[in-house]
Amino acid sequence: MSSIKIGMANLFIQHTSASLTINENADPDVRRDMEVALNKLVPGEWTKDGTFLHTMEGEDDMPGHVKSSLMGPSLNIPIRNGRLALGTWQGIYLNEHRNQGGWGGGHARSIIITLQGQS
């Protein structure tokens, strides 16, 4: 990437219950608040009350799929002078939407990064 003067970076996570997003990266409360908000949008209780039928991989699996679809699996970020052109407070988040089966709970997470640009 250091040789790219102007271009784009595409990041793609190869999983259906994790996502990528860009958000404020200065205050750790933002990460916590994002998780609280997503849990209110897609409550885990929906698996227990019959809202979700897909439960074969655990109670947190279908809520993870919905949250992943809401957030998205990929990001496109401009490259300027060999660096990602993120704003001052922006950071890249890998969002794990599973409590039991996700990263650290048995599933590996892989991200493919594709760089395109001019030197």
C-alpha positions as YAML, in Angstrom:
chain: A
units: angstrom
residues:
- id: 1
  name: MET
  ca: [0.00, 0.00, 0.00]
- id: 2
  name: SER
  ca: [2.88, 2.36, 0.67]
- id: 3
  name: SER
  ca: [3.53, 2.65, -3.08]
- id: 4
  name: ILE
  ca: [-0.05, 3.69, -3.93]
- id: 5
  name: LYS
  ca: [-0.37, 7.45, -4.41]
- id: 6
  name: ILE
  ca: [-4.14, 7.41, -5.01]
- id: 7
  name: GLY
  ca: [-6.47, 4.42, -4.91]
- id: 8
  name: MET
  ca: [-8.96, 2.33, -2.98]
- id: 9
  name: ALA
  ca: [-8.75, -0.43, -0.41]
- id: 10
  name: ASN
  ca: [-11.58, -2.96, -0.20]
- id: 11
  name: LEU
  ca: [-11.88, -4.99, 3.00]
- id: 12
  name: PHE
  ca: [-14.20, -8.02, 2.99]
- id: 13
  name: ILE
  ca: [-14.91, -10.32, 5.93]
- id: 14
  name: GLN
  ca: [-15.64, -13.92, 4.98]
- id: 15
  name: HIS
  ca: [-18.29, -14.70, 7.54]
- id: 16
  name: THR
  ca: [-22.03, -14.33, 8.05]
- id: 17
  name: SER
  ca: [-22.17, -13.34, 11.72]
- id: 18
  name: ALA
  ca: [-19.44, -10.70, 11.80]
- id: 19
  name: SER
  ca: [-19.19, -7.37, 10.01]
- id: 20
  name: LEU
  ca: [-16.97, -4.39, 9.25]
- id: 21
  name: THR
  ca: [-17.75, -0.74, 9.80]
- id: 22
  name: ILE
  ca: [-16.02, 2.61, 10.33]
- id: 23
  name: ASN
  ca: [-16.84, 4.63, 13.42]
- id: 24
  name: GLU
  ca: [-15.33, 6.83, 16.10]
- id: 25
  name: ASN
  ca: [-12.23, 5.22, 17.53]
- id: 26
  name: ALA
  ca: [-11.21, 7.71, 20.22]
- id: 27
  name: ASP
  ca: [-13.73, 6.92, 22.97]
- id: 28
  name: PRO
  ca: [-14.13, 3.24, 23.95]
- id: 29
  name: ASP
  ca: [-17.71, 3.98, 25.05]
- id: 30
  name: VAL
  ca: [-18.67, 4.14, 21.36]
- id: 31
  name: ARG
  ca: [-17.94, 0.40, 20.95]
- id: 32
  name: ARG
  ca: [-20.05, -0.42, 23.98]
- id: 33
  name: ASP
  ca: [-22.89, 1.87, 22.88]
- id: 34
  name: MET
  ca: [-22.89, 0.34, 19.39]
- id: 35
  name: GLU
  ca: [-23.25, -3.13, 20.89]
- id: 36
  name: VAL
  ca: [-26.09, -1.97, 23.17]
- id: 37
  name: ALA
  ca: [-27.89, -0.36, 20.23]
- id: 38
  name: LEU
  ca: [-27.53, -3.44, 18.01]
- id: 39
  name: ASN
  ca: [-28.80, -5.68, 20.83]
- id: 40
  name: LYS
  ca: [-31.87, -3.45, 21.15]
- id: 41
  name: LEU
  ca: [-32.45, -3.56, 17.38]
- id: 42
  name: VAL
  ca: [-32.08, -7.35, 17.25]
- id: 43
  name: PRO
  ca: [-32.77, -8.81, 20.71]
- id: 44
  name: GLY
  ca: [-31.38, -12.25, 21.51]
- id: 45
  name: GLU
  ca: [-34.77, -13.14, 23.00]
- id: 46
  name: TRP
  ca: [-36.14, -13.45, 19.44]
- id: 47
  name: THR
  ca: [-34.45, -16.84, 19.26]
- id: 48
  name: LYS
  ca: [-36.24, -17.98, 22.42]
- id: 49
  name: ASP
  ca: [-39.71, -16.58, 21.66]
- id: 50
  name: GLY
  ca: [-40.03, -18.22, 18.24]
- id: 51
  name: THR
  ca: [-39.34, -15.14, 16.12]
- id: 52
  name: PHE
  ca: [-36.30, -16.89, 14.62]
- id: 53
  name: LEU
  ca: [-36.45, -20.48, 13.40]
- id: 54
  name: HIS
  ca: [-32.75, -20.85, 12.53]
- id: 55
  name: THR
  ca: [-31.23, -22.00, 15.83]
- id: 56
  name: MET
  ca: [-29.09, -25.00, 14.76]
- id: 57
  name: GLU
  ca: [-25.80, -23.22, 15.51]
- id: 58
  name: GLY
  ca: [-26.83, -21.65, 18.83]
- id: 59
  name: GLU
  ca: [-29.09, -19.00, 20.27]
- id: 60
  name: ASP
  ca: [-26.82, -16.15, 19.17]
- id: 61
  name: ASP
  ca: [-26.41, -17.30, 15.57]
- id: 62
  name: MET
  ca: [-29.49, -15.84, 13.85]
- id: 63
  name: PRO
  ca: [-29.25, -12.51, 15.70]
- id: 64
  name: GLY
  ca: [-25.62, -12.45, 14.50]
- id: 65
  name: HIS
  ca: [-26.71, -12.98, 10.89]
- id: 66
  name: VAL
  ca: [-29.19, -10.08, 11.07]
- id: 67
  name: LYS
  ca: [-26.66, -7.73, 12.70]
- id: 68
  name: SER
  ca: [-24.07, -8.69, 10.09]
- id: 69
  name: SER
  ca: [-26.53, -7.85, 7.30]
- id: 70
  name: LEU
  ca: [-27.34, -4.50, 8.92]
- id: 71
  name: MET
  ca: [-23.68, -3.53, 9.28]
- id: 72
  name: GLY
  ca: [-22.31, -5.16, 6.12]
- id: 73
  name: PRO
  ca: [-19.38, -7.42, 5.24]
- id: 74
  name: SER
  ca: [-17.19, -4.91, 3.38]
- id: 75
  name: LEU
  ca: [-15.67, -1.44, 3.36]
- id: 76
  name: ASN
  ca: [-14.17, 0.73, 0.63]
- id: 77
  name: ILE
  ca: [-11.62, 3.21, 1.93]
- id: 78
  name: PRO
  ca: [-9.69, 5.73, -0.17]
- id: 79
  name: ILE
  ca: [-5.90, 5.54, -0.22]
- id: 80
  name: ARG
  ca: [-3.88, 8.75, -0.38]
- id: 81
  name: ASN
  ca: [-0.10, 8.84, -0.40]
- id: 82
  name: GLY
  ca: [0.24, 5.25, 0.77]
- id: 83
  name: ARG
  ca: [-2.16, 5.55, 3.72]
- id: 84
  name: LEU
  ca: [-5.82, 4.89, 4.36]
- id: 85
  name: ALA
  ca: [-7.61, 8.25, 4.14]
- id: 86
  name: LEU
  ca: [-9.62, 7.87, 7.33]
- id: 87
  name: GLY
  ca: [-10.84, 10.89, 9.25]
- id: 88
  name: THR
  ca: [-9.17, 12.01, 12.46]
- id: 89
  name: TRP
  ca: [-11.48, 10.08, 14.79]
- id: 90
  name: GLN
  ca: [-12.30, 7.18, 12.48]
- id: 91
  name: GLY
  ca: [-11.26, 3.59, 13.02]
- id: 92
  name: ILE
  ca: [-12.10, 0.28, 11.38]
- id: 93
  name: TYR
  ca: [-14.26, -2.01, 13.50]
- id: 94
  name: LEU
  ca: [-14.47, -5.78, 13.14]
- id: 95
  name: ASN
  ca: [-17.83, -6.44, 14.77]
- id: 96
  name: GLU
  ca: [-18.32, -9.90, 16.24]
- id: 97
  name: HIS
  ca: [-22.05, -10.56, 16.53]
- id: 98
  name: ARG
  ca: [-21.88, -13.91, 18.32]
- id: 99
  name: ASN
  ca: [-21.42, -14.37, 22.04]
- id: 100
  name: GLN
  ca: [-20.58, -18.08, 21.98]
- id: 101
  name: GLY
  ca: [-19.53, -19.23, 18.54]
- id: 102
  name: GLY
  ca: [-17.64, -16.23, 17.24]
- id: 103
  name: TRP
  ca: [-14.04, -15.14, 17.34]
- id: 104
  name: GLY
  ca: [-12.48, -16.69, 20.41]
- id: 105
  name: GLY
  ca: [-15.36, -19.15, 20.62]
- id: 106
  name: GLY
  ca: [-14.38, -21.52, 17.86]
- id: 107
  name: HIS
  ca: [-14.70, -19.58, 14.59]
- id: 108
  name: ALA
  ca: [-11.77, -17.97, 12.80]
- id: 109
  name: ARG
  ca: [-12.37, -14.64, 11.09]
- id: 110
  name: SER
  ca: [-10.68, -13.91, 7.76]
- id: 111
  name: ILE
  ca: [-10.56, -10.57, 5.97]
- id: 112
  name: ILE
  ca: [-9.58, -10.24, 2.32]
- id: 113
  name: ILE
  ca: [-7.97, -6.90, 1.46]
- id: 114
  name: THR
  ca: [-7.83, -5.79, -2.16]
- id: 115
  name: LEU
  ca: [-5.77, -2.72, -3.07]
- id: 116
  name: GLN
  ca: [-6.11, -0.84, -6.34]
- id: 117
  name: GLY
  ca: [-4.45, 2.37, -7.33]
- id: 118
  name: GLN
  ca: [-1.77, 4.33, -9.06]
- id: 119
  name: SER
  ca: [1.81, 4.70, -7.94]
...
